[in-house]
Amino acid sequence: MKASIYTLIVSSALITGCEAPNNAPDQCLRQEIFKQCVANLPKGPAHLTAAGNDWSEVIQQCDSAAYLQSIRIKNTIKPECRPE
């Protein structure tokens, strides 16, 4: 499962490249992608361990992937989905 998440992140970074000034994240799409990512994750840890908790890193990767995949040209994003 980890390999597929990392593959998703790397491929999205390669596809989007650098963010142009007239681009922005479509917040509606971003939310949908994030929810799908989290829904596909295995059950998380029941409690924290002394060694730490990598679960927050997994959630952060879903957030990062959702952001990168939601980048669109600003004028193509519905007004209610534009970042403030």
Secondary structure, 3 states (H helix, E strand, C coil): CHHHHHHHHHHHHHHHCCCCCCEEECHHHHHHHHHHHHHCCCCCCCCCECCECCHHHHHHHHHHHHHHHCEEEHHHCCHHHCCC
